[in-house]
């Protein structure tokens, strides 16, 4: 049972990329996009709060 679950996870992991370096590159790209988007969202919320509380 454990081997079957591990096999399914590995198949899903490697489905989009053929190598481990491909997996690492995809993860790096996804993390960078998440980090950039989170930063933009944080700045937007910060600006909105400042505008809402400014006198």
N, C-alpha and C positions, 0 to 999 in steps of 0.2 A: 504494500500500500504506500509506504513512504517513498519507495523508488518511483512509483507512478506519479506521485505528486511532484517530486523533484524533477522528473522528466518533463512534465507539463510546464512547470515554471521555467525550465531552461529553454524549452521550445518557444514559449512566449517571449522570453528575454532576447533570444537570438533570431527571432523571426524577421525583424527589420534590419539587422546587420549581420554580416557574415563572420566577424571576428571580435575578439575581446576589445581590441583597440577601437573598433567601431562602436561598441557599447559604451566605452569610456568617453568617446567623442560626443556621442548623442547625449549622454548624461551631462557633460560639460556645457553643451549648447543649451540644454533645457534649464540647467541651473542659472546660466547667465541671463536667459530670457526671464526667468522667474524673479531674479534679483533686480533686473532693470524695471520690470513691471511693478514690483513691490515698492521700489523707490519712488516711482512716479505716483503711485497711489498714495503713499505716505505724504509726499509733498502736496498733493491735491487736497488731502484731508487737512493737513496742517494749514494750508492757505484758507480753506473754507472756515475752519474754526477761528482763525484770526479775523477774517471778515465778519463773522457772526458776532464775535465778542468785542470788536473794535467800537469805540464810542465816537 
